[in-house]
Amino acid sequence: MSENRFDLIVIGGGPGGYVAAIRAAQLGMKVACVDKRGVPGGTCLNVGCIPSKALLQSSHHYEHATQHFAEHGIQSASLNVDIATMMARKDKVVMDLTKGIGFLFNKNNVTYFKGVGELVTSDQVKVTPIDGSGEVTLHTANVLIATGSTVSPLPGLEIDEARIVSSTGALSLDKVPASLVVIGGGVIGLELGSVWRRLGSDVTVVEFMDTLLPGMDQDVRKQMQRSMKKQKMKLKLSTKVTAAVAGADGVQLSLESVKTGAIETLQTDIVLVAVGRQPYTSGLGLQKMGVALDERGFIDVDEHFKTNIAGIYAVGDVIGGAMLAHKAEEEGVALAEHLAGKASHVNYGAIPGIVYTWPEVATVGRTEESLKQEGVAYNVGKFPFSANARARCNGSTEGFVKILADAKTDRVLGVHIVGAHAGDLIAEAVMAIEVGASAEDIARICHAHPSMGEALKEAAMDVDGRAIHV
């Protein structure tokens, strides 16, 4: 019996789950992770963040070679795309990283069960192995639900992963579609739409709202709409999809204007449904246990990720908030440290969000719209990459850095970046918000020259109206 008794059982092997398991083991707990996928890493590693970034990188290389090498004096004629090799590289990246998590489980003595986990009681978890072998009952002091999220369906569209695909199917197409319609102008839609556009697809984005990237800062949204149009991505905003008919020669979509009610049809080879994600809670025994869910199906938790049932906790996408792998990881660490009696917290005001298009988008903290709505007095500093020397050298001058600072205290409230390497540059801004830095603090820090990071310094200087290079 002792081999099946644990201090913590984690159901779900994604970023929130496996990180929580490893941190708890580091803190001396006996830990098991139950994961029905059979390979750790969850959606992010297996069919999400990681494979999409691998394909984004490959497609970026191809577009750069076909469209931008010549301006550097590099002649590159007769280039072709080998989708099979590209996909094989993507798969190897995923496989290597999943093996890495397996190594970390072994290193930290985390017991990994490949199966479906279901709560029997608050201290018992039934595991149904995916290999068909007999069920196992595990005993535990604590259970962590970290089962993540799944693709949100769209009424009238049946995802078959052939003609009408989710993000999972869009990561495994065996050829470049002549045309692709992306339903949803959010992060997933723009990233995967960008992959196939670079490789040669005629891409149309259909978005119900009147803007791409709803919820992001207004200047970011405006810039990205200009950038996507410049890249020949067609945009149909304020438009909803009412029906889809898939056939041997593609998919016919019925569209309706949200503003005028005008109807149109659109024929395409592939449709990508990217309208969001919803919590994955089915088959876990939550209802039987009486675990409270909110009106959208997310698990209700307190500030220490505890549900209404003693001994049962939850982190990650399944509890709502920003559906980001790094947010789930921070929650997993905080939960493990709380169980170990240590002080822990997650600063949700310092969680960065990144869109890995070209140019990239990176944001942290408050938007200008939210500050206006709350009547917060603020100052704005902004600096374009077109005035940055390294961006000029790299030929990556599109975009800007925007800093929002409290008008009274100068404390940094939000930072928004559109441009090359924005996802890396945002780390300095996250640190600034975490430690309560002012715009003046950033402005006084020496940044290397020439570097893209100088744009952050100049934007901070511009908060006080004293940017040098613009």
NULOMAR-310960 format. One record per residue (C-alpha): residue in three letters; y, x, z; residue number from 1; chain. Coordinates in steps of 0.1 Angstrom, whole numbers, plus 5000, padded with zeros to 4 digits. Example, Ala and Ser with C-alpha at 12.3 -4.5 7.8 and 13.67 -1.06 7.14 Angstrom:
BEGIN
<ALA,<4955,5123,5078>,1,A>
<SER,<4989,5137,5071>,2,A>
This chain:
BEGIN
<MET,<5000,5000,5000>,1,A>
<SER,<5024,5029,5008>,2,A>
<GLU,<5026,5040,4972>,3,A>
<ASN,<5040,5005,4963>,4,A>
<ARG,<5065,5004,4991>,5,A>
<PHE,<5101,5015,4983>,6,A>
<ASP,<5136,5016,4998>,7,A>
<LEU,<5151,5004,4965>,8,A>
<ILE,<5137,4988,4934>,9,A>
<VAL,<5160,4987,4904>,10,A>
<ILE,<5152,4961,4878>,11,A>
<GLY,<5167,4974,4845>,12,A>
<GLY,<5168,5010,4831>,13,A>
<GLY,<5202,5010,4815>,14,A>
<PRO,<5233,5030,4826>,15,A>
<GLY,<5238,5010,4858>,16,A>
<GLY,<5202,5009,4867>,17,A>
<TYR,<5190,5044,4860>,18,A>
<VAL,<5221,5061,4875>,19,A>
<ALA,<5218,5040,4906>,20,A>
<ALA,<5181,5049,4909>,21,A>
<ILE,<5188,5086,4905>,22,A>
<ARG,<5217,5086,4930>,23,A>
<ALA,<5197,5067,4955>,24,A>
<ALA,<5169,5092,4952>,25,A>
<GLN,<5193,5121,4956>,26,A>
<LEU,<5204,5104,4989>,27,A>
<GLY,<5168,5104,5002>,28,A>
<MET,<5156,5070,4993>,29,A>
<LYS,<5122,5062,4978>,30,A>
<VAL,<5131,5045,4945>,31,A>
<ALA,<5114,5027,4917>,32,A>
<CYS,<5129,5016,4884>,33,A>
<VAL,<5113,4987,4865>,34,A>
<ASP,<5122,4984,4828>,35,A>
<LYS,<5107,4962,4802>,36,A>
<ARG,<5120,4982,4773>,37,A>
<GLY,<5095,5009,4780>,38,A>
<VAL,<5120,5037,4774>,39,A>
<PRO,<5149,5042,4798>,40,A>
<GLY,<5186,5040,4788>,41,A>
<GLY,<5190,5003,4782>,42,A>
<THR,<5210,4987,4754>,43,A>
<CYS,<5236,5014,4754>,44,A>
<LEU,<5213,5043,4747>,45,A>
<ASN,<5187,5026,4726>,46,A>
<VAL,<5205,5001,4705>,47,A>
<GLY,<5242,5003,4714>,48,A>
<CYS,<5267,5030,4723>,49,A>
<ILE,<5246,5061,4714>,50,A>
<PRO,<5231,5052,4680>,51,A>
<SER,<5263,5036,4669>,52,A>
<LYS,<5282,5068,4677>,53,A>
<ALA,<5256,5089,4659>,54,A>
<LEU,<5261,5068,4628>,55,A>
<LEU,<5299,5068,4632>,56,A>
<GLN,<5298,5106,4632>,57,A>
<SER,<5276,5107,4601>,58,A>
<SER,<5297,5082,4582>,59,A>
<HIS,<5329,5101,4592>,60,A>
<HIS,<5315,5133,4578>,61,A>
<TYR,<5306,5116,4546>,62,A>
<GLU,<5341,5100,4542>,63,A>
<HIS,<5358,5132,4551>,64,A>
<ALA,<5338,5151,4525>,65,A>
<THR,<5344,5126,4498>,66,A>
<GLN,<5381,5119,4504>,67,A>
<HIS,<5397,5147,4524>,68,A>
<PHE,<5380,5180,4516>,69,A>
<ALA,<5400,5185,4484>,70,A>
<GLU,<5433,5187,4502>,71,A>
<HIS,<5419,5216,4522>,72,A>
<GLY,<5409,5234,4490>,73,A>
<ILE,<5372,5225,4493>,74,A>
<GLN,<5356,5211,4462>,75,A>
<SER,<5327,5187,4469>,76,A>
<ALA,<5315,5168,4439>,77,A>
<SER,<5285,5146,4435>,78,A>
<LEU,<5279,5137,4471>,79,A>
<ASN,<5253,5111,4480>,80,A>
<VAL,<5242,5092,4511>,81,A>
<ASP,<5206,5096,4523>,82,A>
<ILE,<5203,5066,4546>,83,A>
<ALA,<5168,5075,4557>,84,A>
<THR,<5178,5110,4568>,85,A>
<MET,<5209,5096,4585>,86,A>
<MET,<5188,5070,4604>,87,A>
<ALA,<5163,5096,4614>,88,A>
<ARG,<5190,5118,4629>,89,A>
<LYS,<5203,5088,4648>,90,A>
<ASP,<5168,5080,4661>,91,A>
<LYS,<5163,5116,4672>,92,A>
<VAL,<5196,5116,4691>,93,A>
<VAL,<5184,5085,4709>,94,A>
<MET,<5149,5099,4715>,95,A>
<ASP,<5161,5131,4730>,96,A>
<LEU,<5184,5114,4754>,97,A>
<THR,<5158,5089,4766>,98,A>
<LYS,<5135,5118,4772>,99,A>
<GLY,<5163,5134,4792>,100,A>
<ILE,<5164,5104,4815>,101,A>
<GLY,<5127,5105,4819>,102,A>
<PHE,<5130,5142,4829>,103,A>
<LEU,<5157,5132,4855>,104,A>
<PHE,<5135,5105,4869>,105,A>
<ASN,<5107,5130,4874>,106,A>
<LYS,<5131,5156,4888>,107,A>
<ASN,<5144,5131,4914>,108,A>
<ASN,<5110,5115,4921>,109,A>
<VAL,<5120,5081,4908>,110,A>
<THR,<5089,5060,4900>,111,A>
<TYR,<5092,5044,4866>,112,A>
<PHE,<5074,5012,4858>,113,A>
<LYS,<5073,5000,4822>,114,A>
<GLY,<5072,4963,4826>,115,A>
<VAL,<5089,4930,4833>,116,A>
<GLY,<5102,4928,4869>,117,A>
<GLU,<5105,4894,4887>,118,A>
<LEU,<5116,4886,4922>,119,A>
<VAL,<5089,4870,4943>,120,A>
<THR,<5109,4873,4976>,121,A>
<SER,<5139,4893,4986>,122,A>
<ASP,<5115,4922,4994>,123,A>
<GLN,<5089,4918,4968>,124,A>
<VAL,<5090,4924,4930>,125,A>
<LYS,<5062,4914,4907>,126,A>
<VAL,<5058,4938,4877>,127,A>
<THR,<5040,4927,4845>,128,A>
<PRO,<5033,4959,4826>,129,A>
<ILE,<5042,4959,4789>,130,A>
<ASP,<5008,4975,4780>,131,A>
<GLY,<4990,4943,4791>,132,A>
<SER,<4974,4958,4822>,133,A>
<GLY,<4972,4940,4855>,134,A>
<GLU,<5003,4928,4875>,135,A>
<VAL,<5015,4949,4904>,136,A>
<THR,<5034,4937,4934>,137,A>
<LEU,<5060,4962,4948>,138,A>
<HIS,<5075,4960,4983>,139,A>
<THR,<5110,4971,4990>,140,A>
<ALA,<5139,4970,5015>,141,A>
<ASN,<5164,4964,4987>,142,A>
<VAL,<5165,4951,4951>,143,A>
<LEU,<5191,4960,4925>,144,A>
<ILE,<5195,4937,4894>,145,A>
<ALA,<5208,4959,4866>,146,A>
<THR,<5195,4940,4835>,147,A>
<GLY,<5227,4942,4815>,148,A>
<SER,<5236,4918,4787>,149,A>
<THR,<5224,4904,4754>,150,A>
<VAL,<5240,4894,4722>,151,A>
<SER,<5260,4861,4724>,152,A>
<PRO,<5248,4837,4697>,153,A>
<LEU,<5271,4818,4674>,154,A>
<PRO,<5264,4781,4668>,155,A>
<GLY,<5252,4775,4632>,156,A>
<LEU,<5241,4811,4626>,157,A>
<GLU,<5205,4821,4632>,158,A>
<ILE,<5201,4859,4637>,159,A>
<ASP,<5171,4871,4617>,160,A>
<GLU,<5179,4908,4618>,161,A>
<ALA,<5174,4908,4580>,162,A>
<ARG,<5204,4890,4564>,163,A>
<ILE,<5221,4878,4595>,164,A>
<VAL,<5220,4907,4620>,165,A>
<SER,<5232,4915,4655>,166,A>
<SER,<5245,4949,4664>,167,A>
<THR,<5208,4960,4668>,168,A>
<GLY,<5200,4951,4632>,169,A>
<ALA,<5233,4967,4619>,170,A>
<LEU,<5221,5000,4633>,171,A>
<SER,<5189,5000,4613>,172,A>
<LEU,<5198,4988,4578>,173,A>
<ASP,<5177,5006,4552>,174,A>
<LYS,<5204,5008,4526>,175,A>
<VAL,<5241,5004,4523>,176,A>
<PRO,<5249,4968,4516>,177,A>
<ALA,<5273,4961,4487>,178,A>
<SER,<5291,4937,4510>,179,A>
<LEU,<5292,4930,4547>,180,A>
<VAL,<5309,4903,4567>,181,A>
<VAL,<5316,4911,4603>,182,A>
<ILE,<5321,4880,4625>,183,A>
<GLY,<5342,4892,4654>,184,A>
<GLY,<5371,4916,4654>,185,A>
<GLY,<5364,4933,4687>,186,A>
<VAL,<5350,4967,4696>,187,A>
<ILE,<5315,4963,4683>,188,A>
<GLY,<5325,4946,4651>,189,A>
<LEU,<5351,4972,4642>,190,A>
<GLU,<5329,5001,4650>,191,A>
<LEU,<5299,4990,4631>,192,A>
<GLY,<5321,4976,4603>,193,A>
<SER,<5337,5011,4600>,194,A>
<VAL,<5303,5027,4597>,195,A>
<TRP,<5292,5007,4566>,196,A>
<ARG,<5327,5006,4551>,197,A>
<ARG,<5328,5045,4551>,198,A>
<LEU,<5294,5045,4535>,199,A>
<GLY,<5305,5022,4507>,200,A>
<SER,<5303,4986,4518>,201,A>
<ASP,<5330,4961,4510>,202,A>
<VAL,<5337,4949,4545>,203,A>
<THR,<5354,4917,4556>,204,A>
<VAL,<5361,4910,4593>,205,A>
<VAL,<5364,4873,4603>,206,A>
<GLU,<5381,4868,4637>,207,A>
<PHE,<5388,4835,4654>,208,A>
<MET,<5419,4848,4672>,209,A>
<ASP,<5451,4858,4653>,210,A>
<THR,<5446,4895,4660>,211,A>
<LEU,<5420,4923,4661>,212,A>
<LEU,<5410,4936,4695>,213,A>
<PRO,<5422,4906,4715>,214,A>
<GLY,<5433,4915,4750>,215,A>
<MET,<5445,4950,4742>,216,A>
<ASP,<5481,4961,4743>,217,A>
<GLN,<5502,4946,4715>,218,A>
<ASP,<5512,4980,4699>,219,A>
<VAL,<5475,4990,4698>,220,A>
<ARG,<5466,4957,4680>,221,A>
<LYS,<5494,4961,4655>,222,A>
<GLN,<5485,4997,4647>,223,A>
<MET,<5448,4990,4643>,224,A>
<GLN,<5454,4961,4619>,225,A>
<ARG,<5476,4984,4598>,226,A>
<SER,<5449,5011,4600>,227,A>
<MET,<5420,4988,4590>,228,A>
<LYS,<5439,4973,4561>,229,A>
<LYS,<5449,5008,4550>,230,A>
<GLN,<5412,5017,4549>,231,A>
<LYS,<5405,4987,4527>,232,A>
<MET,<5388,4966,4554>,233,A>
<LYS,<5396,4929,4546>,234,A>
<LEU,<5408,4908,4575>,235,A>
<LYS,<5405,4871,4579>,236,A>
<LEU,<5422,4863,4612>,237,A>
<SER,<5426,4828,4628>,238,A>
<THR,<5394,4819,4610>,239,A>
<LYS,<5361,4805,4623>,240,A>
<VAL,<5327,4804,4608>,241,A>
<THR,<5312,4769,4607>,242,A>
<ALA,<5279,4775,4589>,243,A>
<ALA,<5257,4802,4572>,244,A>
<VAL,<5230,4798,4546>,245,A>
<ALA,<5208,4828,4541>,246,A>
<GLY,<5189,4833,4508>,247,A>
<ALA,<5172,4859,4488>,248,A>
<ASP,<5205,4871,4473>,249,A>
<GLY,<5225,4871,4505>,250,A>
<VAL,<5243,4848,4528>,251,A>
<GLN,<5269,4821,4520>,252,A>
<LEU,<5293,4815,4549>,253,A>
<SER,<5315,4784,4554>,254,A>
<LEU,<5349,4794,4569>,255,A>
<GLU,<5377,4772,4583>,256,A>
<SER,<5413,4782,4591>,257,A>
<VAL,<5421,4777,4627>,258,A>
<LYS,<5457,4770,4619>,259,A>
<THR,<5455,4748,4588>,260,A>
<GLY,<5420,4736,4587>,261,A>
<ALA,<5415,4749,4551>,262,A>
<ILE,<5379,4754,4541>,263,A>
<GLU,<5365,4782,4520>,264,A>
<THR,<5331,4798,4513>,265,A>
<LEU,<5323,4835,4513>,266,A>
<GLN,<5292,4851,4497>,267,A>
<THR,<5280,4884,4512>,268,A>
<ASP,<5248,4906,4514>,269,A>
<ILE,<5248,4910,4551>,270,A>
<VAL,<5264,4892,4580>,271,A>
<LEU,<5269,4910,4613>,272,A>
<VAL,<5274,4887,4643>,273,A>
<ALA,<5296,4905,4669>,274,A>
<VAL,<5312,4878,4690>,275,A>
<GLY,<5304,4892,4724>,276,A>
<ARG,<5277,4896,4749>,277,A>
<GLN,<5263,4874,4777>,278,A>
<PRO,<5245,4883,4810>,279,A>
<TYR,<5207,4888,4808>,280,A>
<THR,<5192,4869,4838>,281,A>
<SER,<5162,4851,4823>,282,A>
<GLY,<5128,4857,4838>,283,A>
<LEU,<5140,4875,4869>,284,A>
<GLY,<5132,4847,4894>,285,A>
<LEU,<5169,4844,4903>,286,A>
<GLN,<5169,4806,4904>,287,A>
<LYS,<5138,4804,4924>,288,A>
<MET,<5153,4828,4949>,289,A>
<GLY,<5186,4809,4950>,290,A>
<VAL,<5207,4838,4938>,291,A>
<ALA,<5242,4824,4930>,292,A>
<LEU,<5256,4826,4895>,293,A>
<ASP,<5291,4818,4883>,294,A>
<GLU,<5299,4792,4857>,295,A>
<ARG,<5294,4817,4828>,296,A>
<GLY,<5260,4828,4841>,297,A>
<PHE,<5271,4861,4857>,298,A>
<ILE,<5256,4870,4891>,299,A>
<ASP,<5281,4866,4920>,300,A>
<VAL,<5285,4897,4942>,301,A>
<ASP,<5308,4908,4969>,302,A>
<GLU,<5328,4941,4970>,303,A>
<HIS,<5296,4960,4978>,304,A>
<PHE,<5276,4943,4950>,305,A>
<LYS,<5256,4922,4974>,306,A>
<THR,<5245,4887,4962>,307,A>
<ASN,<5243,4857,4985>,308,A>
<ILE,<5207,4867,4993>,309,A>
<ALA,<5203,4895,5018>,310,A>
<GLY,<5188,4926,5003>,311,A>
<ILE,<5195,4917,4967>,312,A>
<TYR,<5223,4934,4948>,313,A>
<ALA,<5235,4935,4912>,314,A>
<VAL,<5257,4959,4890>,315,A>
<GLY,<5268,4963,4854>,316,A>
<ASP,<5271,4938,4826>,317,A>
<VAL,<5251,4912,4846>,318,A>
<ILE,<5280,4908,4871>,319,A>
<GLY,<5308,4905,4845>,320,A>
<GLY,<5340,4924,4842>,321,A>
<ALA,<5343,4951,4815>,322,A>
<MET,<5310,4954,4797>,323,A>
<LEU,<5310,4992,4796>,324,A>
<ALA,<5283,5017,4803>,325,A>
<HIS,<5305,5039,4824>,326,A>
<LYS,<5317,5010,4845>,327,A>
<ALA,<5281,5001,4852>,328,A>
<GLU,<5273,5037,4861>,329,A>
<GLU,<5302,5038,4886>,330,A>
<GLU,<5290,5006,4902>,331,A>
<GLY,<5254,5020,4904>,332,A>
<VAL,<5266,5051,4922>,333,A>
<ALA,<5288,5031,4946>,334,A>
<LEU,<5259,5008,4954>,335,A>
<ALA,<5235,5036,4961>,336,A>
<GLU,<5261,5053,4983>,337,A>
<HIS,<5268,5021,5002>,338,A>
<LEU,<5231,5016,5009>,339,A>
<ALA,<5230,5052,5022>,340,A>
<GLY,<5258,5044,5047>,341,A>
<LYS,<5285,5063,5028>,342,A>
<ALA,<5320,5051,5018>,343,A>
<SER,<5321,5040,4982>,344,A>
<HIS,<5344,5021,4959>,345,A>
<VAL,<5351,5015,4922>,346,A>
<ASN,<5387,5015,4911>,347,A>
<TYR,<5387,4989,4883>,348,A>
<GLY,<5423,4997,4875>,349,A>
<ALA,<5411,5031,4863>,350,A>
<ILE,<5383,5022,4840>,351,A>
<PRO,<5389,5034,4804>,352,A>
<GLY,<5380,5015,4773>,353,A>
<ILE,<5374,5032,4739>,354,A>
<VAL,<5370,5020,4704>,355,A>
<TYR,<5353,5046,4683>,356,A>
<THR,<5369,5037,4650>,357,A>
<TRP,<5391,5061,4630>,358,A>
<PRO,<5416,5064,4644>,359,A>
<GLU,<5401,5060,4678>,360,A>
<VAL,<5416,5037,4704>,361,A>
<ALA,<5416,5045,4741>,362,A>
<THR,<5432,5025,4769>,363,A>
<VAL,<5434,5024,4807>,364,A>
<GLY,<5453,5003,4831>,365,A>
<ARG,<5478,4976,4824>,366,A>
<THR,<5490,4963,4791>,367,A>
<GLU,<5526,4955,4783>,368,A>
<GLU,<5518,4918,4780>,369,A>
<SER,<5502,4916,4815>,370,A>
<LEU,<5532,4933,4831>,371,A>
<LYS,<5556,4909,4814>,372,A>
<GLN,<5536,4879,4825>,373,A>
<GLU,<5537,4891,4861>,374,A>
<GLY,<5573,4900,4860>,375,A>
<VAL,<5567,4937,4868>,376,A>
<ALA,<5597,4959,4859>,377,A>
<TYR,<5585,4988,4838>,378,A>
<ASN,<5596,5016,4815>,379,A>
<VAL,<5579,5026,4783>,380,A>
<GLY,<5574,5061,4769>,381,A>
<LYS,<5559,5065,4734>,382,A>
<PHE,<5552,5095,4711>,383,A>
<PRO,<5538,5095,4676>,384,A>
<PHE,<5510,5119,4665>,385,A>
<SER,<5530,5124,4633>,386,A>
<ALA,<5553,5146,4655>,387,A>
<ASN,<5525,5166,4670>,388,A>
<ALA,<5518,5200,4656>,389,A>
<ARG,<5480,5200,4661>,390,A>
<ALA,<5477,5166,4645>,391,A>
<ARG,<5496,5179,4615>,392,A>
<CYS,<5473,5209,4612>,393,A>
<ASN,<5443,5186,4614>,394,A>
<GLY,<5456,5160,4590>,395,A>
<SER,<5452,5133,4618>,396,A>
<THR,<5488,5120,4622>,397,A>
<GLU,<5480,5083,4625>,398,A>
<GLY,<5487,5067,4659>,399,A>
<PHE,<5506,5073,4691>,400,A>
<VAL,<5505,5076,4729>,401,A>
<LYS,<5521,5049,4749>,402,A>
<ILE,<5528,5051,4787>,403,A>
<LEU,<5538,5023,4809>,404,A>
<ALA,<5554,5033,4842>,405,A>
<ASP,<5568,5013,4871>,406,A>
<ALA,<5605,5011,4868>,407,A>
<LYS,<5611,5017,4905>,408,A>
<THR,<5585,5042,4915>,409,A>
<ASP,<5576,5058,4881>,410,A>
<ARG,<5540,5054,4889>,411,A>
<VAL,<5518,5052,4858>,412,A>
<LEU,<5505,5017,4853>,413,A>
<GLY,<5489,5019,4819>,414,A>
<VAL,<5482,5043,4790>,415,A>
<HIS,<5473,5033,4755>,416,A>
<ILE,<5464,5058,4728>,417,A>
<VAL,<5456,5053,4691>,418,A>
<GLY,<5447,5085,4673>,419,A>
<ALA,<5422,5112,4667>,420,A>
<HIS,<5402,5122,4699>,421,A>
<ALA,<5419,5094,4718>,422,A>
<GLY,<5386,5089,4737>,423,A>
<ASP,<5389,5124,4751>,424,A>
<LEU,<5426,5124,4757>,425,A>
<ILE,<5424,5093,4779>,426,A>
<ALA,<5406,5112,4806>,427,A>
<GLU,<5439,5128,4818>,428,A>
<ALA,<5455,5093,4819>,429,A>
<VAL,<5426,5079,4839>,430,A>
<MET,<5430,5108,4864>,431,A>
<ALA,<5467,5101,4866>,432,A>
<ILE,<5461,5064,4875>,433,A>
<GLU,<5433,5072,4899>,434,A>
<VAL,<5455,5096,4920>,435,A>
<GLY,<5486,5074,4917>,436,A>
<ALA,<5506,5100,4896>,437,A>
<SER,<5540,5093,4881>,438,A>
<ALA,<5550,5097,4845>,439,A>
<GLU,<5572,5126,4858>,440,A>
<ASP,<5540,5143,4871>,441,A>
<ILE,<5525,5143,4836>,442,A>
<ALA,<5557,5154,4821>,443,A>
<ARG,<5559,5184,4844>,444,A>
<ILE,<5523,5196,4836>,445,A>
<CYS,<5521,5224,4811>,446,A>
<HIS,<5500,5214,4781>,447,A>
<ALA,<5486,5239,4757>,448,A>
<HIS,<5502,5244,4723>,449,A>
<PRO,<5492,5234,4698>,450,A>
<SER,<5471,5206,4711>,451,A>
<MET,<5467,5168,4708>,452,A>
<GLY,<5473,5165,4745>,453,A>
<GLU,<5509,5175,4741>,454,A>
<ALA,<5515,5140,4728>,455,A>
<LEU,<5506,5126,4763>,456,A>
<LYS,<5532,5150,4779>,457,A>
<GLU,<5559,5140,4754>,458,A>
<ALA,<5552,5103,4759>,459,A>
<ALA,<5555,5109,4797>,460,A>
<MET,<5588,5126,4790>,461,A>
<ASP,<5599,5097,4768>,462,A>
<VAL,<5595,5073,4798>,463,A>
<ASP,<5627,5090,4810>,464,A>
<GLY,<5642,5092,4775>,465,A>
<ARG,<5638,5130,4772>,466,A>
<ALA,<5610,5136,4747>,467,A>
<ILE,<5617,5169,4728>,468,A>
<HIS,<5599,5166,4695>,469,A>
<VAL,<5609,5132,4683>,470,A>
